[in-house]
Amino acid sequence: MGKYLPNAWGLHDMHGNVCEWTRSDYRPQPYLDDDGRNGLSPTAPKAVRGGSWYDRPIEARSGFCLGYLPHQGVYDVGFRATCEPAPAAKPAVAGTAKK
C-alpha cells in the first residue's frame, strides 16, 4: 500500500485493486436516475464498477461498468463497507422538559 503518490483526495493505489459491487441494477451508460437502476431488484444484474488487477488498463478506471448476476461468483470483485453517522440528537426546546 502507498506504492504510488496519492490522488487528489489523499488515497493511494485505488485504480486496479478490485472491481466494486454496487446495489444498483446494471443499466448501460449514460447514467439516468429514473431508468430503473435504483429499483433494487434481487434478480437483476448488478452494476460492478471500476477495474481490477486482472483487467486491461482501459477498464481500470472508476467510470468502467459491467453487469453481473447477484449470485455470480467473481474472483476480482469486492465491495466497500460504508457506515452512516447516527442522527444528531435534537436540542430540547425550553419549557418542554418533563418533570
N, C-alpha and C positions, 0 to 999 in steps of 0.2 A: 504494500500500500504506500501511496505517496511517491511513487516512482517518477511521476511526471509533475510538472507545475500545476497548481490548482486552476480551476476555471474561474469565471467572474464571481462565483458565489463561494469560492474557497474550498470547493470539493475536488478531491483527487481521483484520478483513474476511473471516471464514470462511464465513458464510452467503451463498449465492447465487453463489459463484465458479463451480464446475463440479460436476456430479454425479460420484460416485466409483464406478468399477467395483470390485467385490469378487470374491473367488474362490468365494464361496458360491453354491450353486444358489438360484434365486428360489423362495420359498415365501411365501404370504400370511401376514400377521401374525395372531395373535401369534407371537413367536419361540418355537420349541420346539427344543431342542438335538438331539433324537432324531427329527426329522421328515424327515431325508434331505438337508437343505440343505448339510451338510458332506461330502457324498459326492464332490464334485469331478468331476462328470460333464463330459466335454469337449463334449457337445452340448446339455445342458440350459440354459435361460435363466439368466443370471447376475444376481444382485442388484446393482442400481445404487442407491446411497443418496445422500440429500441432494438439493438442488435447485441449479439453475444460474441464471445471469443471464437465461435465456430463460423460465424457469418462473414461474408465479404465486406470490405470496408464501406462500401456504399450503403450497406444495411446497418452498420454500427453507428446509428445516429438516432436521436430522440424522435424524429419525425417518421421513422420507418414503422410500419404497422402490418401485422398479419392477423389472421383469424384461426384459432384452434378450438376444437370442441372442448367443453369443460372437463370431460372425463379423459381426454387425451394426455398420456404421459409424454413429456418432452424434457430431455436432459439438459437443455441450455436455457431454460426459462425459470425465473424465480418470481418472487413477489416482494412488495415493500410493505412492511407493517407500519401502520400510522396510529397515532393517538390523538384524540381530540381533547382539548383542555376542558376541565369541569366548568360549568357555567358559573359566572361570578355571582356571589350572594347579593341579593338586592338589599340596599340600605333600608333600615327601619324608618318609617315615617313617624315624625314626632306626634305623640298623643295616641298612637295605635297599639302600644305595647300592652299585653295582658298583665294583670296584677295577680 
